[in-house]
Amino acid sequence: MNRTFIIIFILFNALTAQTQDMTQTVRGVIEDQDTKMPLIGATIQIIGSDPLVGTISDMEGHFRIENVPVGRVSLKINFIGFEERIIPNLLVNSAKEVVLQVLLVESVDNLDEVVITAKKNKAEVLNEMSLVSARSFSVEETKRFAGSFADPARMVSSFAGVTNQPEGNNDIIVRGNSPRGILWRLEGIEIPNPNHFANEGATGGPINALNGNMLSDSDFMSGAFSPEYGNALSGVFDMKLKKGNNETREYTATASTLGLDFAAEGPFKEGYNGSYLANYRYSSLAIIDQLGVVDFGGVPKYQDLSFKIHLPINQSHIISAFGLGGISSITAETKFEDEDEVLGKSVFGADMGVVGITHNYLINERSFLKSSVSASGTRLESTDDLPDENDGFYEAQHSNFTKSALKFATTFNHKFSAKHKLETGVIYTQLKYDMVENAWNFERDRMETVLDDKGGSYTMQAFANWKYRITKDLTLSSGMHYMHFGLNGAYSVEPRAALKWVVTDRQAFTVGFGLHSKVESLAVYLGKQEAIDGSLSMPNKALGLSKAAHYVLGYDQSLGANTHLKIETYYQQLYDVPIEHEPKSTYSLLNASDDFSNRVLNNDGTGKNYGLELTLEQYLHKGFYYMATGSVYESKYTAMDGIERKTAFAGNYAFNLLGGKEWKIGKPDKNKVLFINTKVSLLGGKRYTPIDLAASQALGDEVRVEDQPFSARSSDIFIMNFAIGTRRNKKSTTREFKIDIQNMTNNQAVVNQYYVHGNGKIMELKQLPLFPTISYTYSF
């Protein structure tokens, strides 16, 4: 394998052709952040160019700078009465034009009082209402950070307070919360879990179906969300799709050990500002399985398709259509360690899809209305077979879940002045479901129904958000969110507020508060219990919403033109948490990351998370960047037995150090770059409940020691990721070759265990082993 890597790398570097100076076009549109109206006459300059290179925006807010040398450039944008904006380190290549949407914030001061200092704070988010516990990220970062595999969920695990599951899934654990509390949004619309091989109730999975080629700059929130975000307890992914190039057709093809994908974008016709962008990907993980690098226990197969169509009608009306779909399946066999005997068989398939249409209506220079309608659906089918006494297999579990949602949302924005902005909206979701699961009851020695329901329900959300810029340095964002769950009438009224005080040009304090709620997976409410006589009951249909109160205090410090320090401390009080309705039970849904239980539940559970987070970051400058993050935290829960315990996600600490460097190599006119990126993580051990082996063998099924929940803990989890590659610009093409290795040291901490029915033994589950990927990308 190492020899293969070396040969490929040498061949790639040998295939360099004629030399020439490469340039590209940088263009886009300048808009008012609050009203989305185009700004006419804004100046755009390339920082450090000599002689100065720049332009001004036209009557539609568009700008265009041609013949920009390939490499990295930074832009400075100015407009009278608005705050200056710096866009640092744009990656300009010869294959694709750089097309930007630049949003400027109106200054609250009179023109003769404005004194502006250029800022490059990437901690600022796209959503100006989010003042605390939020960070923007770019598609370039999802591709650059070692071990991210162009997956935003893996990339944000580098942020303070955020970790992944060490087993290999990209489940996002935020501040000790269950991954179930994550909200995924795409183009402003809540979507189903966008991951392949995703289980019922999960928000993550092994591979994200949303390809990085499709993403624009997006936001991630880890607490005290602004009022527009509902149905989330722990974190929010607010994903944006980029618009396709509306002047030139461009293509990107990638071959990697994860998949083969192809992206295309371009205009519909000359002179029209509309565009399309689409990406298709097909799995090639079978190659890794056949090489024996990683033993999957079966060959995972998946494919996905995503698209965005931008259709402006005129300056007042803009329509966009988007979609994302993925299908995945795996047939696997269970074997004990290095033995050949098959101890179990499973078939798993999971599909998801969403399509939507958005309409932006610019009512006037101070108001706009954004409306959307979308349809989404998921399907999950799984079967588990266990060995019988006749050297055959019997079906021990079968599930078939189909869910769909029709969603309508509209948001009205009005800017009263530079100081006051109002945002208000409603979100209505019509739900349909058809879910069946049968599972073997080992105590009664028979197959029983644990879920069998078909029907519909709805959720209704409404919100209002007021942004008040009290002064140039003091901003208040406050409002209310309301949620109603039609299945049982549960509801939640959620006040929220955040304040940001910019003390100096380099220092700022933030404080935030919010109440939040979430509808659990539908299977939680619809799970059934089968009595001995075969009758079915639905004990959990009346469960209320799970809720949390978030409190956040933060401090930001600019340590230089490119270096930033951020400190946040937080406290989260979780309440109305579903727990088992048994006096001595230790079961709480706070400890589940997916699936459901047909235990009888109530909403008497509580929990709390608190901690301190630190981020020290140097943004990419002169080809070098680094980020160091540290989190120390506590995560506890209380179930019906009344004892406060650590949750399954109480790792207690997480530290990350990542960085990278780019070098121009060879002759200057070769336009070749060598890049190296690395990430080192040290995470607190994974907690799990030990297995009672004797009880499991007596029953024939796994029995955990439930009076000692999450008392077992793995050793600390050490992960080192490393990526190296080259990027070469030729005339109208860009080529990139990269080797990305996850868990380079092959650390193998035991993070869980499970009972093997076929031989009555306990098998250890270890963290994801060394996982190399090779990719070659050709853009033209």
C-alpha positions in Angstrom: 0.0 0.0 0.0 2.8 2.4 0.9 4.6 1.6 -2.4 1.3 2.4 -4.3 1.0 5.8 -2.5 4.6 6.7 -3.6 4.2 5.6 -7.2 0.9 7.6 -7.6 2.5 10.6 -6.0 5.6 10.5 -8.3 3.5 10.0 -11.4 1.2 12.9 -10.5 4.1 15.2 -10.0 5.8 14.1 -13.2 2.8 15.0 -15.3 3.5 18.7 -15.4 3.2 20.5 -18.7 3.9 23.9 -20.2 4.4 26.9 -18.0 2.4 30.1 -18.1 1.0 32.8 -15.8 -2.4 31.8 -14.7 -5.2 34.3 -13.9 -8.9 34.0 -13.0 -12.0 36.2 -12.6 -13.3 37.2 -9.2 -16.9 38.6 -9.3 -20.1 38.7 -7.3 -22.8 40.9 -5.8 -22.8 43.4 -2.9 -26.0 43.5 -0.8 -27.3 45.1 2.4 -27.2 42.3 5.0 -30.6 43.3 6.5 -32.7 43.9 3.4 -30.8 42.0 0.7 -31.0 45.1 -1.5 -28.1 45.5 -4.0 -25.6 48.3 -3.1 -24.6 50.5 -6.0 -21.1 52.0 -6.1 -19.4 49.9 -3.4 -15.6 49.7 -3.9 -13.9 46.3 -4.0 -10.1 46.1 -3.8 -7.5 43.3 -3.7 -5.5 43.9 -0.6 -1.7 44.2 -1.2 -2.0 44.5 -5.0 0.6 46.9 -6.5 -0.5 48.7 -8.5 -3.9 48.7 -6.8 -6.5 46.4 -8.4 -10.2 46.9 -7.8 -13.6 47.9 -9.1 -17.0 49.3 -8.1 -20.4 47.6 -8.0 -22.8 48.4 -10.8 -26.6 49.3 -10.9 -27.5 45.8 -9.7 -24.7 45.5 -7.1 -22.6 43.3 -9.3 -18.8 43.6 -9.5 -16.1 41.9 -11.6 -12.3 41.8 -11.3 -10.5 40.1 -14.2 -7.0 38.7 -14.5 -6.5 38.0 -10.8 -3.4 35.8 -10.4 -4.1 32.3 -9.1 -3.4 31.7 -5.4 -4.9 33.3 -2.4 -6.1 36.9 -2.3 -8.0 39.0 0.2 -10.7 41.6 -0.7 -11.6 44.8 1.0 -15.1 46.2 0.4 -16.3 49.7 1.3 -19.6 51.5 0.9 -20.6 54.9 2.3 -22.7 54.5 5.5 -21.8 50.8 5.9 -19.1 49.1 7.9 -16.0 47.9 5.9 -15.7 44.2 5.3 -12.6 42.1 4.7 -12.8 38.7 3.0 -9.5 37.0 3.6 -7.7 34.2 1.8 -10.0 33.5 -1.1 -8.6 30.5 -3.0 -8.3 31.5 -6.7 -7.7 28.7 -9.2 -7.5 28.5 -13.0 -10.4 26.2 -13.4 -13.3 28.0 -11.7 -14.3 31.6 -11.3 -14.7 32.9 -7.8 -18.3 34.1 -7.4 -19.3 35.8 -4.1 -22.3 37.2 -2.4 -21.0 39.9 0.0 -23.3 41.2 2.7 -22.5 44.6 4.3 -23.8 45.9 7.7 -25.1 49.5 7.8 -23.3 51.7 10.3 -25.4 53.1 13.2 -23.3 56.2 13.4 -23.5 59.4 11.4 -21.2 59.5 8.4 -18.8 62.1 9.9 -18.4 60.0 13.1 -17.6 56.7 11.4 -14.2 55.3 12.4 -13.8 51.7 11.1 -11.1 49.1 11.6 -10.9 46.3 9.2 -11.7 43.0 10.9 -11.0 39.4 9.8 -12.8 37.6 12.5 -14.1 34.3 11.1 -16.0 33.8 14.3 -18.6 36.2 12.9 -21.5 34.2 11.5 -23.7 34.7 8.5 -26.8 35.0 10.6 -26.4 38.4 12.3 -29.0 37.5 14.9 -26.7 34.8 16.4 -24.4 36.6 18.8 -23.2 33.7 21.0 -22.0 30.2 20.6 -21.9 30.4 16.8 -19.2 30.2 14.1 -19.2 30.3 10.3 -17.3 27.8 8.3 -16.4 27.5 4.6 -16.4 24.7 2.1 -12.7 25.2 1.8 -12.3 24.4 5.5 -14.3 21.2 5.2 -11.9 20.1 2.5 -8.7 21.5 4.2 -9.0 20.2 7.8 -7.3 16.8 8.1 -9.7 13.9 8.5 -12.8 15.9 7.6 -13.3 14.2 4.2 -15.3 17.4 3.0 -17.9 16.5 5.7 -19.1 19.5 7.7 -20.1 17.3 10.7 -16.5 15.9 10.9 -15.0 19.4 10.4 -16.9 21.0 13.3 -15.6 18.4 15.7 -12.5 20.6 15.7 -14.5 23.4 17.4 -14.4 23.9 21.1 -17.1 21.8 22.9 -17.8 19.6 19.9 -16.8 15.9 19.5 -17.6 13.0 17.2 -18.4 9.4 18.2 -15.0 7.6 18.3 -16.5 4.5 16.6 -16.3 6.3 13.3 -19.7 7.9 12.9 -19.9 11.7 12.4 -22.5 12.0 15.2 -22.1 15.5 16.7 -21.9 15.6 20.5 -22.2 19.3 21.6 -21.3 20.2 25.2 -22.1 16.7 26.5 -25.5 16.5 24.9 -26.9 13.6 23.0 -26.5 13.8 19.2 -30.3 13.5 19.0 -30.5 17.2 19.9 -28.9 18.4 16.6 -31.0 20.3 14.0 -30.0 20.1 10.3 -31.2 23.0 8.0 -30.6 23.4 4.3 -31.4 26.6 2.5 -33.3 27.8 5.6 -35.4 24.6 5.8 -35.3 21.8 8.4 -34.3 18.6 6.7 -34.0 14.9 7.7 -30.7 13.5 8.8 -28.5 14.0 5.6 -26.2 11.0 6.3 -25.9 7.6 4.7 -26.6 4.4 6.8 -28.5 6.5 9.4 -30.5 4.7 12.1 -33.9 5.7 13.3 -33.7 8.8 15.5 -30.1 9.5 14.6 -28.7 12.8 13.4 -25.4 11.5 12.1 -23.9 8.5 10.3 -20.7 7.2 8.7 -20.9 9.3 5.5 -22.6 12.6 4.8 -24.8 12.6 1.7 -24.2 16.4 1.2 -21.1 16.7 -0.9 -18.7 19.5 -0.1 -18.7 20.6 -3.7 -22.2 22.0 -3.2 -21.7 24.1 0.0 -21.4 27.8 0.4 -20.3 29.4 3.7 -22.5 28.1 6.5 -23.1 28.5 10.2 -22.9 26.1 13.2 -24.4 27.0 16.5 -23.7 25.2 19.8 -26.0 26.9 22.2 -28.5 29.7 23.0 -29.8 29.8 19.4 -31.5 32.8 18.0 -35.4 32.7 17.9 -35.7 31.5 14.3 -34.2 28.1 15.2 -36.6 25.6 16.8 -36.7 21.9 17.4 -33.1 21.7 18.6 -31.5 21.1 22.0 -27.8 20.9 21.4 -26.6 22.3 18.1 -27.7 23.7 14.7 -26.2 23.2 11.2 -27.5 26.0 9.1 -26.2 24.9 5.7 -26.2 27.0 2.5 -25.8 25.7 -1.0 -23.8 27.8 -3.4 -25.2 29.2 -6.6 -23.8 27.9 -9.8 -21.8 30.0 -12.1 -24.2 32.1 -14.2 -21.7 33.0 -17.0 -19.4 30.0 -17.6 -20.0 26.2 -17.5 -17.6 24.5 -15.1 -17.0 20.9 -14.0 -15.3 19.0 -11.3 -14.6 15.2 -11.2 -13.2 13.4 -8.2 -12.0 9.8 -7.8 -11.3 8.7 -4.3 -11.4 5.7 -2.1 -14.6 7.0 -0.6 -16.5 7.7 -3.8 -16.5 8.8 -7.4 -18.3 12.1 -8.0 -19.0 14.6 -10.7 -20.2 18.2 -10.3 -21.4 20.5 -13.1 -22.5 24.1 -13.0 -23.3 26.9 -15.4 -25.8 29.3 -16.9 -29.1 28.3 -18.6 -28.5 30.8 -21.4 -26.3 33.8 -22.2 -27.5 37.1 -20.7 -29.7 35.4 -18.0 -28.6 35.5 -14.4 -30.0 32.1 -13.7 -27.8 29.1 -13.1 -27.7 25.4 -12.1 -25.4 23.4 -9.9 -25.5 19.6 -9.5 -23.4 16.8 -7.9 -23.6 13.1 -8.2 -21.5 10.6 -6.1 -21.2 6.8 -6.1 -19.5 4.7 -3.4 -16.1 3.2 -4.0 -15.7 1.9 -0.4 -15.8 -1.6 -1.8 -12.2 -1.0 -3.0 -11.0 -0.5 0.6 -12.9 -3.5 1.8 -11.3 -5.7 -0.9 -7.8 -4.4 -0.1 -8.3 -5.4 3.5 -7.3 -1.9 4.8 -10.5 -1.8 6.9 -12.8 -4.7 7.6 -16.4 -3.5 7.3 -17.9 -6.9 7.9 -19.7 -6.3 4.6 -19.5 -4.0 1.6 -21.3 -0.6 2.1 -22.9 0.8 -1.0 -24.3 4.3 -1.4 -24.9 7.0 -3.9 -26.3 10.6 -3.6 -27.4 13.5 -5.8 -27.8 17.1 -4.9 -28.6 20.2 -6.9 -29.5 23.9 -6.8 -31.3 25.9 -9.5 -31.2 29.7 -9.3 -34.0 31.4 -11.2 -34.2 35.2 -10.8 -37.4 36.6 -12.3 -36.5 40.3 -11.8 -34.9 42.4 -9.1 -37.9 41.9 -6.8 -38.5 38.2 -7.3 -36.0 35.3 -7.1 -36.9 31.6 -7.1 -34.6 28.8 -6.2 -35.1 25.1 -6.3 -32.9 22.6 -4.5 -32.7 18.9 -3.7 -30.7 16.3 -1.9 -31.1 12.5 -2.0 -29.1 9.5 -0.9 -29.6 5.8 -0.8 -27.4 3.3 1.1 -27.3 -0.4 1.9 -25.1 -3.0 3.5 -25.3 -6.8 3.9 -23.0 -7.9 6.7 -22.0 -11.0 8.7 -20.9 -11.0 12.4 -17.9 -13.0 13.3 -16.0 -13.2 16.6 -12.6 -11.6 16.3 -10.5 -13.7 13.9 -12.8 -16.7 13.8 -14.5 -17.8 10.6 -17.8 -18.9 12.1 -20.8 -16.7 11.1 -22.6 -15.7 14.3 -25.1 -13.4 12.8 -26.4 -11.8 9.6 -27.8 -8.4 8.9 -29.2 -6.4 6.1 -29.6 -2.6 6.4 -30.9 0.0 4.0 -31.5 3.7 4.5 -32.7 6.3 2.0 -33.4 10.0 2.4 -34.5 12.8 0.1 -35.6 16.4 0.2 -36.7 18.8 -2.6 -37.7 22.4 -2.0 -38.5 25.7 -3.7 -37.7 29.1 -2.1 -39.1 32.5 -3.2 -37.4 35.7 -2.2 -39.6 38.8 -2.6 -37.8 42.2 -2.2 -40.8 44.3 -1.2 -39.0 47.6 -1.0 -35.6 48.9 0.0 -36.3 48.0 3.7 -38.4 44.8 3.6 -38.3 41.4 2.1 -40.2 38.2 2.4 -38.7 34.7 2.1 -41.1 31.7 1.6 -40.4 28.1 1.0 -42.2 24.8 0.5 -40.4 21.5 0.7 -41.1 17.7 0.6 -38.9 15.2 2.3 -38.9 11.5 3.1 -36.9 8.8 4.7 -37.0 5.0 4.5 -35.2 2.5 6.7 -35.4 -1.2 6.5 -33.3 -3.7 8.5 -33.2 -7.4 9.3 -31.1 -9.2 11.9 -30.8 -13.0 11.8 -29.3 -15.1 14.7 -28.1 -18.7 14.6 -30.6 -21.4 15.6 -30.0 -24.9 17.0 -30.1 -26.5 13.5 -27.1 -24.6 12.2 -29.4 -22.2 10.4 -30.6 -18.8 11.2 -33.9 -17.3 12.5 -35.2 -13.7 12.1 -34.7 -11.9 15.4 -35.6 -8.4 14.3 -37.2 -6.7 11.3 -38.1 -3.1 10.9 -39.5 -1.0 8.1 -39.9 2.7 8.7 -41.2 5.2 6.1 -41.7 8.8 7.0 -42.4 11.9 5.0 -42.9 15.6 5.7 -44.5 18.5 3.7 -43.2 21.8 5.0 -44.2 25.4 4.5 -42.2 28.3 5.9 -42.3 32.1 5.5 -40.2 34.8 7.1 -40.8 38.6 6.9 -37.8 40.9 7.4 -38.1 44.6 7.9 -35.3 47.1 8.6 -36.8 50.1 10.4 -33.4 51.8 10.5 -29.7 51.0 10.9 -30.5 50.3 14.6 -33.7 48.3 14.4 -34.5 45.1 12.4 -37.5 42.8 12.9 -37.6 39.2 11.7 -40.8 37.1 12.1 -42.0 33.9 10.6 -44.0 30.7 10.8 -43.1 27.1 10.0 -45.8 24.4 9.4 -44.9 20.8 8.9 -47.3 18.0 7.9 -46.0 14.6 8.9 -46.9 11.1 7.6 -45.5 7.8 8.8 -45.8 4.1 8.3 -43.6 2.3 10.8 -43.4 -1.4 11.7 -40.9 -3.2 13.9 -41.0 -6.8 15.2 -38.3 -8.1 17.6 -37.7 -11.4 19.3 -38.7 -11.4 23.0 -36.1 -13.7 24.6 -38.0 -13.9 27.9 -41.2 -15.1 26.1 -39.3 -16.9 23.3 -41.4 -15.4 20.5 -41.5 -12.6 18.0 -43.4 -9.5 19.2 -44.6 -6.2 17.8 -42.8 -3.2 19.3 -44.0 -0.7 16.7 -46.9 -0.8 14.2 -48.5 2.5 13.3 -49.6 4.4 10.2 -51.0 7.9 10.2 -50.1 11.6 10.3 -49.5 14.6 12.5 -48.0 18.1 12.3 -45.8 20.6 14.0 -46.3 24.3 14.1 -43.6 26.8 14.9 -43.7 30.6 15.0 -41.0 33.1 16.0 -40.2 36.8 16.2 -36.7 38.3 16.5 -35.7 41.9 17.1 -32.2 43.1 16.5 -31.4 46.4 18.2 -28.0 48.0 17.6 -28.1 50.3 20.7 -24.8 51.8 19.7 -22.1 50.9 17.2 -20.6 48.8 19.9 -23.6 47.4 21.7 -26.1 45.0 19.9 -29.1 43.2 21.4 -30.9 40.3 19.7 -34.1 39.1 21.5 -37.3 37.4 20.7 -39.6 34.4 21.2 -40.1 31.0 19.6 -43.2 28.9 19.9 -43.6 25.2 19.1 -46.7 23.0 19.0 -46.7 19.2 18.4 -50.1 18.1 16.9 -49.7 14.4 17.8 -50.5 15.0 21.5 -50.9 18.8 21.9 -47.5 19.3 23.6 -46.2 22.9 23.2 -43.4 25.2 24.3 -43.0 29.0 24.6 -39.3 29.9 24.4 -38.0 33.4 25.2 -34.4 34.1 24.0 -32.0 37.0 24.2 -28.3 37.8 23.5 -26.1 40.9 23.9 -22.8 41.7 22.4 -20.6 44.6 23.7 -17.6 45.5 21.6 -15.4 47.2 24.3 -12.6 48.1 21.9 -11.6 47.3 18.4 -10.0 44.1 19.7 -12.3 43.0 22.6 -15.9 42.0 23.0 -18.1 40.4 25.6 -21.2 38.3 24.8 -24.0 37.0 27.0 -26.9 34.8 25.9 -30.0 33.0 27.3 -32.6 30.8 25.7 -35.3 28.2 26.3 -35.3 25.4 23.7 -37.4 22.3 23.0 -37.3 19.3 20.6 -39.8 16.8 19.3 -38.3 13.3 19.8 -38.2 10.7 17.0 -41.8 9.7 16.1 -40.9 6.1 17.0 -40.5 7.2 20.7 -44.1 8.3 20.8 -45.5 5.4 18.8 -43.7 2.5 20.3 -46.0 -0.4 21.4 -46.0 -2.9 24.2 -47.4 -6.4 23.5 -49.2 -8.1 26.4 -49.1 -11.9 26.9 -52.5 -12.2 25.2 -51.2 -10.3 22.1 -53.0 -7.0 22.8 -51.0 -3.8 22.0 -50.8 -0.6 24.0 -49.1 2.7 23.2 -47.8 4.0 26.5 -45.8 7.0 25.3 -48.0 8.8 22.9 -48.7 11.6 25.4 -45.1 12.4 26.1 -44.3 16.1 26.1 -41.4 17.9 24.4 -37.9 17.6 25.8 -36.6 21.0 26.9 -33.5 22.9 27.9 -32.5 26.3 29.2 -29.1 27.6 27.9 -27.0 30.3 29.6 -23.8 31.5 27.9 -21.1 34.1 28.7 -18.3 34.8 26.3 -15.2 36.9 25.6 -13.5 37.6 22.3 -10.0 39.0 21.9 -8.2 39.9 18.6 -4.5 39.2 19.2 -3.4 40.6 15.9 -4.6 41.0 12.3 -5.0 37.3 11.9 -5.1 35.8 15.4 -8.2 35.4 17.6 -8.9 34.2 21.1 -12.4 33.1 22.2 -13.5 32.0 25.6 -17.0 30.8 26.5 -18.6 29.4 29.6 -22.0 27.9 29.7 -24.7 26.2 31.8 -27.5 24.1 30.4 -30.5 22.9 32.5 -32.4 20.1 30.8 -35.9 19.3 32.0 -39.0 17.4 30.9 -36.7 14.7 29.7 -38.3 11.3 28.9 -37.2 8.6 31.4 -38.5 5.2 32.3 -41.6 5.2 34.6 -40.2 2.7 37.1 -39.2 3.7 40.6 -35.6 2.4 40.5 -35.0 2.8 36.8 -31.8 4.5 35.6 -33.0 4.9 32.0 -33.0 8.3 30.4 -33.3 9.3 26.7 -30.5 11.8 27.3 -28.1 8.8 27.0 -29.5 7.6 23.6 -27.9 8.7 20.3 -30.4 6.9 18.1 -33.2 4.2 17.9 -36.1 4.1 20.4 -37.4 2.1 23.3 -40.9 0.8 24.0 -40.4 1.2 27.8 -43.1 3.2 29.6 -41.8 6.8 29.8 -42.7 10.0 31.5 -41.3 13.6 31.3 -39.9 13.7 34.9 -36.2 13.4 33.9 -33.6 16.2 34.3 -30.0 16.9 33.4 -27.4 19.5 33.3 -24.3 20.4 31.3 -21.7 23.0 32.2 -18.2 23.8 31.1 -15.5 26.2 29.8 -14.3 26.4 26.2 -11.2 28.1 24.7 -10.3 28.7 21.1 -7.0 30.2 19.9 -6.9 30.5 16.1 -4.7 32.0 13.5 -6.6 32.3 10.3 -4.8 31.2 7.1 -2.1 33.8 6.4 0.8 33.5 4.1 -0.1 29.9 3.6 -0.1 29.0 7.4 -2.9 28.5 9.9 -3.5 26.8 13.2 -6.3 26.3 15.7 -6.1 25.1 19.3 -9.3 24.3 21.1 -9.9 23.0 24.6 -13.0 22.1 26.5 -13.5 21.0 30.1 -17.1 20.1 31.0 -19.5 18.1 33.0 -22.7 16.3 31.8 -25.1 14.7 34.3 -28.6 13.3 34.3 -31.2 12.2 36.9 -33.7 9.4 36.2 -36.5 7.9 38.3 -34.2 6.5 40.9 -33.4 10.1 41.9 -29.6 9.7 41.7 -27.6 12.2 39.7 -25.1 10.4 37.4 -22.8 11.1 34.5 -24.3 10.8 31.1 -23.1 8.5 28.3 -21.5 11.6 26.7 -19.6 12.9 29.8 -16.1 12.8 28.3 -15.2 15.7 30.6 -12.5 17.1 28.4 -11.6 17.4 24.7 -8.5 19.0 23.2 -7.6 19.6 19.6 -4.6 21.1 17.8 -4.8 21.4 14.1 -2.8 23.4 11.5 -1.4 23.4 8.1 0.9 25.0 5.6 1.0 25.7 1.9 4.2 26.1 -0.1 4.7 27.1 -3.7 7.0 24.5 -5.2 9.0 24.3 -8.4 9.4 27.3 -10.7 7.0 30.2 -10.0 5.3 29.9 -13.3 4.5 26.2 -12.7 1.7 27.3 -10.3 2.1 24.3 -8.1 1.4 24.2 -4.4 2.3 21.5 -1.8 0.0 21.5 1.3 0.2 19.6 4.6 -2.6 19.6 7.2 -2.8 17.7 10.5 -5.1 17.4 13.5 -4.3 15.9 16.9 -7.1 15.2 19.3 -7.2 14.0 22.9 -10.7 13.1 24.2 -11.9 11.9 27.5 -12.8 8.2 27.6 -16.1 7.0 26.2 -18.5 5.9 28.9 -20.7 2.8 28.6 -22.8 0.4 30.8 -21.0 -2.9 31.4 -22.7 -6.2 30.3 -23.8 -8.8 32.8 -22.4 -11.8 31.1 -24.0 -14.5 33.3 -27.5 -12.9 32.9 -27.0 -12.5 29.2 -26.0 -16.1 28.8 -29.0 -17.2 30.8 -31.5 -15.1 28.8 -29.8 -15.5 25.4 -29.8 -11.8 24.9 -27.7 -8.9 26.0 -28.3 -7.7 29.5 -26.6 -4.5 30.8 -25.9 -3.8 34.5 -28.5 -1.1 34.6 -27.9 -0.2 38.3 -24.4 0.8 37.2 -25.1 3.0 34.1 -22.1 4.3 32.2 -19.8 3.2 35.0 -17.3 1.6 32.6 -15.0 4.0 30.7 -12.5 3.5 27.9 -9.0 4.9 28.1 -8.4 8.4 26.7 -9.0 8.5 23.0 -6.1 9.8 21.0 -6.5 10.6 17.3 -3.9 11.9 14.9 -5.1 12.8 11.3 -2.7 13.8 8.6 -3.2 15.0 5.0 -0.7 15.8 2.3 -1.2 16.7 -1.3 -0.4 19.0 -4.3 -2.5 21.4 -6.3 -1.6 22.5 -9.8 -3.1 25.2 -12.0 -2.9 24.9 -15.7 -4.8 26.9 -18.3 -8.5 26.5 -17.4 -7.9 23.5 -15.3 -6.9 22.7 -11.7 -5.7 19.3 -10.5 -5.4 18.2 -6.9 -4.0 15.0 -5.4 -4.4 14.3 -1.7 -3.7 11.5 0.8 -5.8 11.9 4.0 -5.2 9.5 6.8 -7.5 9.3 9.8 -6.1 7.9 13.1 -2.6 7.7 11.7 -1.2 6.0 14.8 -3.9 3.4 14.7 -4.8 4.0 18.4 -7.4 1.3 19.5 -9.2 2.4 22.6 -12.0 0.1 23.6 -15.1 2.4 23.5 -17.9 -0.1 24.1 -18.8 -3.8 24.1 -21.7 -6.0 23.0 -23.0 -9.5 23.6 -22.5 -12.0 20.7 -25.6 -14.2 20.7 -24.0 -17.0 18.6 -21.3 -17.9 21.1 -22.4 -16.2 24.3 -19.2 -14.1 24.5 -18.6 -10.4 24.9 -16.9 -8.6 22.0 -15.1 -5.3 22.4 -15.9 -2.4 20.1 -12.8 -0.2 19.4 -12.4 3.3 18.0 -12.1 3.6 14.2 -8.7 2.2 13.2 -6.3 3.7 10.7 -8.3 4.9 7.7 -6.5 6.2 4.7 -8.2 7.9 1.7 -6.7 8.9 -1.6 -8.3 11.4 -3.9 -7.7 13.0 -7.2 -9.7 16.0 -8.3 -9.8 17.5 -11.8 -11.6 20.8 -12.3 -12.2 22.3 -15.7 
